[in-house]
Amino acid sequence: MIESKDVCLRYTDGTMALKDINLSVDAGEMVYITGVSGSGKTSLLKLFMGVEFPTTGSLNVLGHNMTKGNSSNIRKLRTRIGPVFQEFRLIKGRTALDNVMLGMRFLDLSPSLIREAANDALVKVGLKHKLLSPVENLSWGEGQRVAIARAVARKPSLILADEPTGNLDKDNALNILELLASFKDDNTSVIITTHATHLIEYEDYDKLIQMNGGNIYSESLGEAK
């Protein structure tokens, strides 16, 4: 699924964002990546998405070598990844259903199948009653669920969620983590970055990766393993 060996990432301004990252994620794993702001969590997800590329080292994601020269294959890879960004990137003036369907427009599916998959995803995240609501009329938490529905509607092999609990109270944050975990199966891995370690239940994850200063300094197994 993911294999990283001695990966470093240096941004063009000289900032060393990641140093000597070695990790593996298998199919069907639930993985948390924790650390304070600036520890490298988001930079790591950018590498997994092919938004950034390793400066040194090797990274393989879903069978794809993550290098700049492999851009055509990386475009294909992104159809198999469901990202949930800190900023939801929803299109105002469009309904919840429209937003999820737009997230699937690059897939080789008929409009009717896209609509059906988008509808099913919104139902699964608890928004059956909001399908035709303009996204600007939704609460913050509902907007987040639309973003999750958009990520999972394509039935990805890998779900990447960047700080999905950042603006939620404890109860709603736990609900979001449980919702994301529910999409894990034998073929789908879920990776969540968060600084809210107090919300993580030991029995609910396969791996817990702790980062600081661009390094992985601890990796532990959960009871799900």
BATI-925351 format. One record per atom (N, C-alpha, C, O): x, y, z. Coordinates in steps of 0.05 Angstrom, whole numbers. Example, Ala and Ser with C-alpha at 12.3 -4.5 7.8 and 13.67 -1.06 7.14 Angstrom:
+--------+--------+--------+
|   east |  north |     up |
+--------+--------+--------+
|    264 |   -114 |    156 |
|    246 |    -90 |    156 |
|    264 |    -66 |    156 |
|    285 |    -66 |    169 |
|    257 |    -45 |    142 |
|    273 |    -21 |    143 |
|    258 |      1 |    157 |
|    268 |     23 |    161 |
+--------+--------+--------+
END
This chain:
+--------+--------+--------+
|   east |  north |     up |
+--------+--------+--------+
|     17 |    -24 |      0 |
|      0 |      0 |      0 |
|     17 |     25 |      0 |
|     17 |     41 |    -19 |
|     33 |     29 |     22 |
|     52 |     51 |     23 |
|     79 |     41 |     34 |
|     79 |     27 |     54 |
|    100 |     48 |     21 |
|    127 |     40 |     30 |
|    145 |     64 |     27 |
|    150 |     73 |      5 |
|    156 |     74 |     49 |
|    174 |     98 |     49 |
|    201 |     90 |     61 |
|    202 |     78 |     82 |
|    222 |     96 |     46 |
|    249 |     89 |     55 |
|    267 |    114 |     54 |
|    273 |    125 |     32 |
|    276 |    122 |     78 |
|    295 |    145 |     80 |
|    286 |    170 |     65 |
|    303 |    183 |     53 |
|    261 |    176 |     67 |
|    250 |    199 |     52 |
|    255 |    225 |     66 |
|    251 |    228 |     90 |
|    266 |    244 |     51 |
|    269 |    272 |     61 |
|    254 |    290 |     42 |
|    252 |    285 |     18 |
|    243 |    312 |     53 |
|    230 |    332 |     36 |
|    240 |    359 |     44 |
|    237 |    368 |     67 |
|    253 |    373 |     25 |
|    262 |    400 |     29 |
|    247 |    418 |     10 |
|    247 |    414 |    -14 |
|    233 |    438 |     21 |
|    218 |    457 |      4 |
|    237 |    476 |    -10 |
|    260 |    479 |     -3 |
|    227 |    490 |    -30 |
|    244 |    507 |    -47 |
|    255 |    530 |    -31 |
|    276 |    542 |    -39 |
|    243 |    538 |     -9 |
|    254 |    559 |      8 |
|    276 |    550 |     27 |
|    286 |    565 |     42 |
|    282 |    524 |     25 |
|    304 |    513 |     41 |
|    294 |    499 |     66 |
|    310 |    486 |     80 |
|    268 |    501 |     73 |
|    257 |    488 |     96 |
|    258 |    458 |     93 |
|    249 |    447 |     74 |
|    270 |    444 |    113 |
|    271 |    415 |    114 |
|    245 |    406 |    128 |
|    244 |    407 |    153 |
|    226 |    396 |    113 |
|    200 |    389 |    125 |
|    199 |    361 |    136 |
|    186 |    356 |    156 |
|    213 |    343 |    123 |
|    214 |    315 |    131 |
|    242 |    304 |    130 |
|    257 |    311 |    111 |
|    249 |    287 |    149 |
|    276 |    277 |    150 |
|    275 |    247 |    155 |
|    265 |    237 |    175 |
|    287 |    232 |    137 |
|    292 |    203 |    140 |
|    266 |    188 |    149 |
|    266 |    175 |    169 |
|    245 |    191 |    133 |
|    220 |    179 |    139 |
|    220 |    150 |    129 |
|    222 |    145 |    105 |
|    217 |    131 |    148 |
|    214 |    103 |    141 |
|    188 |     92 |    154 |
|    185 |     92 |    178 |
|    170 |     84 |    137 |
|    145 |     73 |    147 |
|    132 |     55 |    125 |
|    139 |     58 |    102 |
|    114 |     38 |    134 |
|     99 |     22 |    116 |
|     70 |     21 |    126 |
|     65 |     20 |    150 |
|     52 |     22 |    107 |
|     23 |     20 |    113 |
|     12 |     -2 |     95 |
|     15 |     -1 |     70 |
|     -1 |    -22 |    107 |
|    -12 |    -44 |     92 |
|    -41 |    -39 |     85 |
|    -54 |    -22 |     97 |
|    -51 |    -54 |     65 |
|    -79 |    -52 |     58 |
|    -97 |    -58 |     81 |
|    -92 |    -77 |     96 |
|   -117 |    -42 |     85 |
|   -137 |    -47 |    106 |
|   -129 |    -37 |    134 |
|   -141 |    -44 |    153 |
|   -108 |    -21 |    135 |
|    -99 |    -11 |    161 |
|   -111 |     16 |    168 |
|   -117 |     33 |    150 |
|   -116 |     20 |    194 |
|   -124 |     46 |    205 |
|   -100 |     58 |    219 |
|    -90 |     47 |    238 |
|    -91 |     81 |    209 |
|    -66 |     93 |    219 |
|    -71 |    122 |    227 |
|    -83 |    137 |    213 |
|    -61 |    128 |    251 |
|    -61 |    156 |    261 |
|    -33 |    166 |    259 |
|    -14 |    153 |    267 |
|    -30 |    191 |    250 |
|     -5 |    205 |    251 |
|     -9 |    230 |    268 |
|    -25 |    247 |    262 |
|      6 |    231 |    290 |
|      2 |    253 |    309 |
|     27 |    270 |    312 |
|     49 |    262 |    304 |
|     23 |    293 |    323 |
|     45 |    312 |    328 |
|     34 |    340 |    328 |
|     12 |    346 |    319 |
|     50 |    358 |    340 |
|     42 |    386 |    341 |
|     42 |    399 |    314 |
|     53 |    387 |    295 |
|     31 |    422 |    311 |
|     31 |    437 |    286 |
|     60 |    442 |    277 |
|     77 |    450 |    294 |
|     66 |    437 |    252 |
|     93 |    440 |    242 |
|    111 |    415 |    245 |
|    135 |    416 |    239 |
|    100 |    393 |    255 |
|    116 |    369 |    259 |
|    121 |    353 |    234 |
|    138 |    336 |    233 |
|    106 |    360 |    212 |
|    110 |    346 |    187 |
|     87 |    329 |    178 |
|     89 |    315 |    157 |
|     65 |    329 |    193 |
|     42 |    311 |    186 |
|     30 |    317 |    159 |
|     27 |    300 |    142 |
|     24 |    343 |    154 |
|     12 |    350 |    129 |
|     31 |    347 |    106 |
|     23 |    338 |     84 |
|     56 |    352 |    110 |
|     76 |    348 |     89 |
|     77 |    319 |     81 |
|     80 |    313 |     57 |
|     75 |    301 |    100 |
|     75 |    272 |     94 |
|     51 |    265 |     77 |
|     53 |    249 |     58 |
|     27 |    275 |     83 |
|      4 |    270 |     67 |
|      7 |    281 |     39 |
|     -2 |    269 |     19 |
|     20 |    304 |     36 |
|     25 |    315 |     10 |
|     42 |    297 |     -8 |
|     38 |    294 |    -32 |
|     61 |    283 |      5 |
|     77 |    264 |    -10 |
|     60 |    240 |    -18 |
|     62 |    231 |    -41 |
|     42 |    231 |     -1 |
|     25 |    208 |     -8 |
|      7 |    215 |    -31 |
|      0 |    197 |    -47 |
|     -1 |    240 |    -33 |
|    -20 |    249 |    -54 |
|     -5 |    256 |    -80 |
|    -18 |    259 |   -101 |
|     21 |    259 |    -79 |
|     36 |    268 |   -103 |
|     34 |    298 |   -107 |
|     39 |    307 |   -129 |
|     27 |    313 |    -86 |
|     27 |    342 |    -87 |
|     56 |    352 |    -85 |
|     64 |    371 |    -98 |
|     72 |    338 |    -68 |
|    101 |    342 |    -66 |
|    114 |    316 |    -71 |
|    102 |    294 |    -71 |
|    141 |    317 |    -76 |
|    156 |    293 |    -82 |
|    181 |    292 |    -65 |
|    191 |    313 |    -58 |
|    190 |    268 |    -58 |
|    213 |    266 |    -41 |
|    237 |    280 |    -53 |
|    242 |    278 |    -77 |
|    252 |    295 |    -37 |
|    277 |    306 |    -46 |
|    298 |    284 |    -48 |
|    314 |    284 |    -67 |
|    299 |    266 |    -28 |
|    316 |    242 |    -29 |
|    300 |    219 |    -17 |
|    279 |    223 |     -4 |
|    309 |    195 |    -22 |
|    295 |    171 |    -12 |
|    275 |    161 |    -32 |
|    273 |    173 |    -54 |
|    261 |    140 |    -25 |
|    241 |    128 |    -44 |
|    214 |    125 |    -30 |
|    213 |    119 |     -6 |
|    193 |    129 |    -46 |
|    166 |    127 |    -36 |
|    149 |    114 |    -57 |
|    148 |    122 |    -80 |
|    135 |     93 |    -48 |
|    116 |     78 |    -66 |
|     89 |     79 |    -53 |
|     85 |     71 |    -30 |
|     69 |     88 |    -68 |
|     41 |     90 |    -58 |
|     23 |     75 |    -78 |
|     22 |     82 |   -101 |
|     10 |     55 |    -68 |
|     -9 |     39 |    -84 |
|      4 |     29 |   -110 |
|     -8 |     29 |   -132 |
|     30 |     21 |   -108 |
|     44 |     11 |   -131 |
|     56 |     31 |   -149 |
|     67 |     24 |   -170 |
|     55 |     57 |   -142 |
|     65 |     79 |   -158 |
|     90 |     91 |   -146 |
|     90 |     97 |   -122 |
|    111 |     93 |   -161 |
|    136 |    107 |   -152 |
|    131 |    137 |   -153 |
|    126 |    148 |   -174 |
|    133 |    149 |   -129 |
|    126 |    177 |   -127 |
|    150 |    195 |   -134 |
|    165 |    204 |   -116 |
|    153 |    201 |   -160 |
|    173 |    219 |   -170 |
|    161 |    238 |   -190 |
|    140 |    232 |   -201 |
|    173 |    261 |   -193 |
|    163 |    281 |   -212 |
|    160 |    270 |   -240 |
|    142 |    277 |   -255 |
|    179 |    252 |   -248 |
|    178 |    241 |   -275 |
|    157 |    221 |   -280 |
|    154 |    211 |   -302 |
|    141 |    215 |   -259 |
|    120 |    195 |   -262 |
|     93 |    207 |   -260 |
|     74 |    195 |   -250 |
|     90 |    232 |   -271 |
|     66 |    248 |   -267 |
|     40 |    235 |   -279 |
|     19 |    237 |   -267 |
|     43 |    222 |   -302 |
|     19 |    210 |   -314 |
|      8 |    187 |   -297 |
|    -17 |    185 |   -294 |
|     25 |    171 |   -286 |
|     16 |    150 |   -268 |
|      5 |    161 |   -242 |
|    -13 |    149 |   -230 |
|     17 |    183 |   -232 |
|      7 |    195 |   -207 |
|    -21 |    207 |   -211 |
|    -37 |    206 |   -192 |
|    -27 |    217 |   -235 |
|    -55 |    226 |   -240 |
|    -74 |    202 |   -237 |
|    -96 |    205 |   -227 |
|    -66 |    179 |   -247 |
|    -83 |    155 |   -244 |
|    -85 |    147 |   -215 |
|   -107 |    139 |   -205 |
|    -63 |    150 |   -200 |
|    -63 |    143 |   -172 |
|    -83 |    159 |   -157 |
|    -97 |    148 |   -139 |
|    -86 |    185 |   -163 |
|   -104 |    202 |   -148 |
|   -133 |    194 |   -150 |
|   -149 |    201 |   -133 |
|   -140 |    179 |   -171 |
|   -168 |    169 |   -173 |
|   -173 |    148 |   -152 |
|   -196 |    141 |   -148 |
|   -152 |    137 |   -140 |
|   -155 |    115 |   -120 |
|   -151 |    126 |    -92 |
|   -151 |    110 |    -73 |
|   -148 |    152 |    -89 |
|   -144 |    164 |    -63 |
|   -168 |    183 |    -57 |
|   -176 |    199 |    -74 |
|   -178 |    181 |    -32 |
|   -199 |    199 |    -23 |
|   -188 |    218 |     -3 |
|   -185 |    211 |     21 |
|   -182 |    244 |    -10 |
|   -172 |    263 |      9 |
|   -193 |    278 |     24 |
|   -214 |    285 |     12 |
|   -189 |    283 |     49 |
|   -206 |    301 |     65 |
|   -188 |    323 |     75 |
|   -172 |    318 |     93 |
|   -190 |    347 |     64 |
|   -172 |    369 |     70 |
|   -182 |    384 |     95 |
|   -205 |    383 |    102 |
|   -163 |    399 |    107 |
|   -170 |    417 |    129 |
|   -190 |    438 |    120 |
|   -210 |    444 |    134 |
|   -186 |    449 |     96 |
|   -206 |    466 |     84 |
|   -223 |    449 |     65 |
|   -212 |    434 |     48 |
|   -248 |    449 |     69 |
|   -266 |    429 |     56 |
|   -266 |    433 |     25 |
|   -271 |    413 |     11 |
|   -261 |    457 |     16 |
|   -260 |    463 |    -13 |
|   -287 |    456 |    -27 |
|   -288 |    445 |    -49 |
|   -309 |    462 |    -13 |
|   -335 |    458 |    -25 |
|   -342 |    482 |    -42 |
|   -332 |    505 |    -38 |
|   -358 |    478 |    -63 |
|   -365 |    499 |    -82 |
|   -392 |    511 |    -73 |
|   -413 |    498 |    -74 |
|   -391 |    536 |    -65 |
|   -415 |    550 |    -56 |
|   -434 |    554 |    -80 |
|   -426 |    556 |   -103 |
|   -460 |    555 |    -73 |
|   -480 |    557 |    -94 |
|   -488 |    531 |   -106 |
|   -506 |    529 |   -122 |
|   -475 |    509 |    -97 |
|   -481 |    482 |   -106 |
|   -491 |    466 |    -82 |
|   -483 |    472 |    -60 |
|   -507 |    446 |    -88 |
|   -517 |    429 |    -66 |
|   -496 |    409 |    -56 |
|   -475 |    406 |    -68 |
|   -503 |    397 |    -33 |
|   -485 |    376 |    -23 |
|   -481 |    354 |    -44 |
|   -459 |    344 |    -48 |
|   -503 |    346 |    -57 |
|   -501 |    325 |    -77 |
|   -484 |    334 |   -100 |
|   -467 |    318 |   -110 |
|   -487 |    358 |   -109 |
|   -471 |    369 |   -131 |
|   -441 |    367 |   -124 |
|   -425 |    359 |   -141 |
|   -434 |    375 |   -100 |
|   -406 |    376 |    -92 |
|   -394 |    348 |    -92 |
|   -371 |    345 |   -100 |
|   -409 |    329 |    -83 |
|   -398 |    301 |    -83 |
|   -395 |    291 |   -111 |
|   -376 |    278 |   -118 |
|   -415 |    297 |   -128 |
|   -414 |    288 |   -156 |
|   -391 |    301 |   -170 |
|   -377 |    289 |   -187 |
|   -386 |    327 |   -165 |
|   -363 |    341 |   -178 |
|   -337 |    328 |   -171 |
|   -318 |    329 |   -187 |
|   -335 |    317 |   -147 |
|   -310 |    304 |   -138 |
|   -305 |    278 |   -153 |
|   -284 |    266 |   -150 |
|   -325 |    269 |   -168 |
|   -323 |    243 |   -183 |
|   -322 |    247 |   -213 |
|   -322 |    228 |   -228 |
|   -321 |    272 |   -222 |
|   -324 |    278 |   -250 |
|   -302 |    267 |   -268 |
|   -306 |    263 |   -292 |
|   -279 |    261 |   -256 |
|   -256 |    251 |   -272 |
|   -256 |    221 |   -273 |
|   -239 |    209 |   -286 |
|   -276 |    207 |   -261 |
|   -277 |    178 |   -262 |
|   -292 |    169 |   -287 |
|   -308 |    183 |   -298 |
|   -285 |    145 |   -295 |
|   -297 |    134 |   -320 |
|   -324 |    121 |   -313 |
|   -326 |     96 |   -315 |
|   -343 |    137 |   -304 |
|   -369 |    127 |   -296 |
|   -391 |    143 |   -310 |
|   -387 |    167 |   -317 |
|   -414 |    131 |   -314 |
|   -436 |    145 |   -326 |
|   -448 |    165 |   -306 |
|   -445 |    161 |   -282 |
|   -461 |    186 |   -316 |
|   -473 |    206 |   -297 |
|   -492 |    193 |   -277 |
|   -494 |    201 |   -254 |
|   -507 |    172 |   -286 |
|   -526 |    160 |   -268 |
|   -512 |    145 |   -245 |
|   -521 |    145 |   -222 |
|   -489 |    132 |   -252 |
|   -474 |    117 |   -231 |
|   -460 |    137 |   -212 |
|   -458 |    132 |   -188 |
|   -451 |    159 |   -223 |
|   -439 |    180 |   -206 |
|   -460 |    191 |   -186 |
|   -454 |    194 |   -162 |
|   -483 |    196 |   -196 |
|   -504 |    207 |   -179 |
|   -512 |    186 |   -157 |
|   -516 |    193 |   -134 |
|   -514 |    161 |   -165 |
|   -521 |    140 |   -146 |
|   -500 |    137 |   -124 |
|   -506 |    135 |   -100 |
|   -474 |    137 |   -132 |
|   -452 |    135 |   -113 |
|   -451 |    159 |    -94 |
|   -446 |    156 |    -70 |
|   -456 |    183 |   -105 |
|   -455 |    207 |    -89 |
|   -478 |    206 |    -69 |
|   -475 |    213 |    -45 |
|   -502 |    198 |    -78 |
|   -525 |    196 |    -60 |
|   -519 |    177 |    -38 |
|   -525 |    183 |    -14 |
|   -509 |    153 |    -44 |
|   -504 |    133 |    -24 |
|   -483 |    142 |     -4 |
|   -486 |    137 |     20 |
|   -463 |    157 |    -13 |
|   -442 |    167 |      5 |
|   -453 |    187 |     25 |
|   -447 |    186 |     49 |
|   -471 |    205 |     15 |
|   -483 |    225 |     33 |
|   -501 |    212 |     53 |
|   -503 |    220 |     76 |
|   -515 |    191 |     45 |
|   -532 |    176 |     64 |
|   -515 |    163 |     85 |
|   -522 |    164 |    109 |
|   -493 |    152 |     77 |
|   -476 |    138 |     97 |
|   -464 |    157 |    117 |
|   -460 |    149 |    140 |
|   -458 |    182 |    109 |
|   -447 |    201 |    129 |
|   -469 |    216 |    144 |
|   -464 |    235 |    159 |
|   -494 |    208 |    141 |
|   -516 |    219 |    156 |
|   -529 |    244 |    145 |
|   -540 |    260 |    161 |
|   -526 |    248 |    119 |
|   -537 |    273 |    107 |
|   -559 |    267 |     87 |
|   -562 |    282 |     67 |
|   -574 |    246 |     91 |
|   -596 |    240 |     72 |
|   -616 |    264 |     70 |
|   -627 |    268 |     48 |
|   -620 |    278 |     92 |
|   -639 |    300 |     93 |
|   -627 |    326 |     82 |
|   -641 |    346 |     80 |
|   -601 |    326 |     74 |
|   -588 |    350 |     65 |
|   -578 |    348 |     36 |
|   -563 |    364 |     27 |
|   -587 |    327 |     22 |
|   -576 |    322 |     -5 |
|   -578 |    347 |    -23 |
|   -559 |    353 |    -38 |
|   -600 |    361 |    -22 |
|   -605 |    383 |    -41 |
|   -602 |    410 |    -28 |
|   -611 |    430 |    -39 |
|   -589 |    411 |     -4 |
|   -584 |    436 |      9 |
|   -559 |    449 |     -2 |
|   -538 |    436 |     -5 |
|   -560 |    475 |     -9 |
|   -535 |    489 |    -16 |
|   -515 |    487 |      7 |
|   -522 |    489 |     30 |
|   -489 |    483 |      0 |
|   -470 |    478 |     21 |
|   -466 |    502 |     40 |
|   -458 |    498 |     63 |
|   -471 |    526 |     30 |
|   -468 |    549 |     48 |
|   -490 |    550 |     69 |
|   -487 |    565 |     88 |
|   -511 |    534 |     67 |
|   -532 |    533 |     87 |
|   -527 |    511 |    108 |
|   -542 |    508 |    126 |
|   -505 |    496 |    104 |
|   -499 |    474 |    123 |
|   -482 |    484 |    146 |
|   -468 |    505 |    144 |
|   -483 |    470 |    168 |
|   -466 |    477 |    191 |
|   -437 |    468 |    184 |
|   -432 |    454 |    165 |
|   -418 |    477 |    201 |
|   -391 |    469 |    197 |
|   -387 |    439 |    196 |
|   -374 |    428 |    179 |
|   -400 |    426 |    216 |
|   -398 |    397 |    218 |
|   -411 |    382 |    194 |
|   -400 |    362 |    185 |
|   -433 |    393 |    184 |
|   -445 |    381 |    161 |
|   -428 |    385 |    136 |
|   -427 |    367 |    119 |
|   -415 |    408 |    133 |
|   -397 |    413 |    111 |
|   -374 |    393 |    111 |
|   -366 |    383 |     91 |
|   -365 |    387 |    135 |
|   -343 |    367 |    138 |
|   -353 |    339 |    129 |
|   -338 |    325 |    116 |
|   -378 |    333 |    135 |
|   -388 |    307 |    126 |
|   -392 |    306 |     96 |
|   -388 |    284 |     84 |
|   -398 |    328 |     84 |
|   -399 |    329 |     54 |
|   -371 |    324 |     43 |
|   -368 |    309 |     24 |
|   -351 |    336 |     56 |
|   -324 |    331 |     47 |
|   -316 |    302 |     49 |
|   -302 |    291 |     32 |
|   -325 |    289 |     71 |
|   -319 |    261 |     74 |
|   -334 |    244 |     54 |
|   -322 |    226 |     42 |
|   -359 |    251 |     49 |
|   -374 |    237 |     29 |
|   -361 |    239 |      1 |
|   -360 |    220 |    -14 |
|   -351 |    263 |     -5 |
|   -338 |    267 |    -31 |
|   -313 |    249 |    -33 |
|   -306 |    239 |    -55 |
|   -299 |    245 |    -11 |
|   -275 |    229 |    -11 |
|   -281 |    200 |    -14 |
|   -266 |    185 |    -28 |
|   -302 |    190 |     -2 |
|   -307 |    161 |     -2 |
|   -326 |    152 |    -24 |
|   -327 |    128 |    -29 |
|   -339 |    170 |    -37 |
|   -359 |    162 |    -58 |
|   -346 |    147 |    -81 |
|   -358 |    130 |    -93 |
|   -320 |    153 |    -86 |
|   -306 |    140 |   -108 |
|   -295 |    112 |   -100 |
|   -283 |     98 |   -116 |
|   -301 |    104 |    -74 |
|   -292 |     78 |    -64 |
|   -261 |     75 |    -67 |
|   -251 |     58 |    -81 |
|   -247 |     93 |    -54 |
|   -218 |     94 |    -57 |
|   -204 |     71 |    -43 |
|   -215 |     58 |    -25 |
|   -179 |     66 |    -51 |
|   -162 |     46 |    -37 |
|   -149 |     59 |    -12 |
|   -140 |     45 |      6 |
|   -147 |     86 |    -12 |
|   -133 |    100 |      9 |
|   -148 |    126 |     15 |
|   -153 |    142 |     -2 |
|   -155 |    129 |     41 |
|   -168 |    154 |     50 |
|   -148 |    169 |     67 |
|   -136 |    158 |     86 |
|   -143 |    194 |     60 |
|   -125 |    212 |     75 |
|   -140 |    235 |     86 |
|   -151 |    251 |     72 |
|   -141 |    237 |    113 |
|   -155 |    258 |    126 |
|   -136 |    275 |    143 |
|   -123 |    265 |    161 |
|   -134 |    301 |    136 |
|   -116 |    319 |    149 |
|   -130 |    335 |    171 |
|   -146 |    353 |    164 |
|   -124 |    330 |    196 |
|   -135 |    344 |    219 |
|   -166 |    346 |    217 |
|   -176 |    369 |    217 |
|   -180 |    324 |    214 |
|   -209 |    326 |    210 |
|   -225 |    335 |    234 |
|   -249 |    340 |    232 |
|   -212 |    336 |    258 |
|   -227 |    343 |    282 |
|   -220 |    370 |    293 |
|   -228 |    377 |    315 |
|   -206 |    386 |    277 |
|   -194 |    411 |    287 |
|   -213 |    431 |    299 |
|   -206 |    444 |    318 |
|   -237 |    434 |    288 |
|   -256 |    454 |    298 |
|   -281 |    443 |    311 |
|   -302 |    456 |    312 |
|   -278 |    418 |    321 |
|   -302 |    405 |    333 |
|   -298 |    401 |    363 |
|   -276 |    399 |    373 |
|   -321 |    400 |    377 |
|   -320 |    393 |    405 |
|   -315 |    363 |    407 |
|   -315 |    349 |    387 |
|   -310 |    353 |    432 |
|   -302 |    326 |    435 |
|   -321 |    306 |    424 |
|   -313 |    287 |    410 |
|   -347 |    309 |    429 |
|   -367 |    289 |    420 |
|   -368 |    288 |    390 |
|   -368 |    266 |    378 |
|   -369 |    311 |    377 |
|   -370 |    311 |    348 |
|   -344 |    302 |    335 |
|   -344 |    289 |    314 |
|   -322 |    308 |    348 |
|   -296 |    298 |    338 |
|   -295 |    268 |    339 |
|   -285 |    256 |    320 |
|   -304 |    256 |    361 |
|   -304 |    227 |    363 |
|   -322 |    215 |    342 |
|   -316 |    194 |    330 |
|   -345 |    228 |    336 |
|   -363 |    218 |    316 |
|   -349 |    218 |    288 |
|   -353 |    199 |    273 |
|   -334 |    239 |    283 |
|   -320 |    241 |    257 |
|   -299 |    219 |    255 |
|   -296 |    206 |    234 |
|   -284 |    215 |    276 |
|   -263 |    194 |    276 |
|   -276 |    166 |    272 |
|   -265 |    149 |    257 |
|   -298 |    161 |    285 |
|   -312 |    136 |    282 |
|   -322 |    133 |    254 |
|   -322 |    111 |    242 |
|   -332 |    155 |    243 |
|   -343 |    154 |    215 |
|   -320 |    147 |    196 |
|   -324 |    130 |    178 |
|   -298 |    160 |    198 |
|   -275 |    154 |    180 |
|   -266 |    126 |    184 |
|   -260 |    112 |    164 |
|   -264 |    116 |    208 |
|   -255 |     89 |    213 |
|   -274 |     68 |    201 |
|   -266 |     46 |    194 |
|   -300 |     76 |    198 |
|   -319 |     57 |    188 |
|   -315 |     50 |    158 |
|   -326 |     31 |    148 |
|   -298 |     66 |    145 |
|   -293 |     62 |    116 |
|   -269 |     43 |    112 |
|   -264 |     35 |     89 |
|   -256 |     36 |    133 |
|   -234 |     17 |    131 |
|   -244 |    -11 |    125 |
|   -263 |    -20 |    138 |
|   -232 |    -24 |    105 |
|   -239 |    -52 |    101 |
|   -214 |    -66 |     90 |
|   -192 |    -55 |     92 |
|   -217 |    -91 |     80 |
|   -193 |   -106 |     72 |
|   -177 |    -92 |     50 |
|   -153 |    -96 |     48 |
|   -191 |    -76 |     34 |
|   -178 |    -63 |     11 |
|   -174 |    -33 |     14 |
|   -161 |    -21 |     -3 |
|   -184 |    -22 |     36 |
|   -182 |      7 |     40 |
|   -168 |     14 |     66 |
|   -176 |      5 |     87 |
|   -147 |     30 |     63 |
|   -133 |     40 |     87 |
|   -142 |     68 |     93 |
|   -148 |     83 |     75 |
|   -141 |     75 |    118 |
|   -149 |    102 |    127 |
|   -126 |    114 |    143 |
|   -117 |    102 |    163 |
|   -116 |    137 |    135 |
|    -95 |    151 |    149 |
|   -105 |    178 |    158 |
|   -114 |    194 |    142 |
|   -103 |    183 |    184 |
|   -114 |    208 |    196 |
|    -91 |    222 |    210 |
|    -78 |    211 |    227 |
|    -87 |    248 |    204 |
|    -69 |    264 |    220 |
|    -85 |    279 |    241 |
|   -107 |    289 |    235 |
|    -73 |    282 |    264 |
|    -87 |    297 |    286 |
|    -67 |    304 |    307 |
|    -48 |    289 |    313 |
|    -71 |    326 |    320 |
|    -56 |    333 |    344 |
|    -71 |    326 |    369 |
|    -61 |    328 |    391 |
|    -97 |    317 |    366 |
|   -115 |    312 |    388 |
|   -112 |    283 |    397 |
|   -130 |    266 |    393 |
|    -89 |    276 |    409 |
|    -84 |    248 |    416 |
|   -103 |    238 |    438 |
|   -107 |    214 |    440 |
|   -116 |    256 |    453 |
|   -134 |    247 |    474 |
|   -160 |    235 |    462 |
|   -175 |    223 |    476 |
|   -164 |    239 |    436 |
|   -188 |    228 |    423 |
|   -184 |    200 |    412 |
|   -203 |    187 |    404 |
|   -159 |    191 |    411 |
|   -153 |    166 |    398 |
|   -157 |    143 |    418 |
|   -145 |    142 |    440 |
|   -173 |    124 |    410 |
|   -178 |    100 |    426 |
|   -158 |     78 |    417 |
|   -156 |     72 |    393 |
|   -144 |     67 |    436 |
|   -123 |     47 |    431 |
|   -133 |     24 |    414 |
|   -119 |     14 |    396 |
|   -157 |     15 |    419 |
|   -167 |     -9 |    406 |
|   -176 |     -4 |    377 |
|   -183 |    -22 |    363 |
|   -177 |     22 |    369 |
|   -189 |     29 |    344 |
|   -169 |     32 |    321 |
|   -177 |     38 |    299 |
|   -143 |     30 |    326 |
|   -124 |     34 |    305 |
|   -105 |     11 |    302 |
|   -102 |     -5 |    321 |
|    -93 |      9 |    279 |
|    -72 |    -11 |    274 |
|    -44 |      0 |    281 |
|    -27 |    -14 |    292 |
|    -40 |     26 |    274 |
|    -14 |     38 |    279 |
|    -18 |     67 |    289 |
|    -36 |     81 |    279 |
|     -1 |     75 |    307 |
|      0 |    103 |    316 |
|     28 |    113 |    311 |
|     47 |    103 |    323 |
|     31 |    133 |    294 |
|     57 |    144 |    287 |
|     59 |    172 |    298 |
|     41 |    189 |    294 |
|     80 |    177 |    314 |
|     83 |    203 |    327 |
|    107 |    217 |    313 |
|    128 |    206 |    310 |
|    102 |    243 |    306 |
|    122 |    259 |    292 |
|    130 |    284 |    308 |
|    114 |    294 |    324 |
|    154 |    293 |    303 |
|    163 |    318 |    315 |
|    187 |    327 |    298 |
|    205 |    312 |    293 |
|    187 |    353 |    291 |
|    209 |    364 |    276 |
|    215 |    350 |    250 |
|    238 |    349 |    241 |
|    194 |    340 |    237 |
|    198 |    327 |    211 |
|    207 |    298 |    213 |
|    212 |    285 |    192 |
|    209 |    288 |    237 |
|    218 |    260 |    241 |
|    196 |    243 |    253 |
|    178 |    253 |    267 |
|    196 |    217 |    247 |
|    180 |    198 |    262 |
|    197 |    188 |    286 |
|    218 |    177 |    282 |
|    187 |    194 |    310 |
|    203 |    186 |    333 |
|    190 |    163 |    349 |
|    203 |    152 |    367 |
|    166 |    155 |    340 |
|    153 |    132 |    354 |
|    132 |    120 |    336 |
|    118 |    134 |    322 |
|    131 |     94 |    336 |
|    110 |     79 |    322 |
|    101 |     56 |    339 |
|    117 |     40 |    348 |
|     75 |     55 |    344 |
|     64 |     33 |    361 |
|     40 |     20 |    348 |
|     27 |     33 |    331 |
|     35 |     -4 |    356 |
|     12 |    -19 |    345 |
|    -12 |    -17 |    364 |
|     -8 |    -17 |    388 |
|    -35 |    -16 |    352 |
|    -60 |    -15 |    368 |
|    -72 |    -43 |    370 |
|    -62 |    -62 |    358 |
|    -94 |    -45 |    384 |
|   -107 |    -70 |    388 |
|   -120 |    -80 |    362 |
|   -124 |   -104 |    358 |
|   -126 |    -61 |    344 |
|   -138 |    -70 |    318 |
|   -118 |    -87 |    303 |
|   -126 |   -102 |    285 |
|    -92 |    -84 |    309 |
|    -72 |    -99 |    295 |
|    -72 |   -128 |    305 |
|    -56 |   -144 |    296 |
+--------+--------+--------+
END
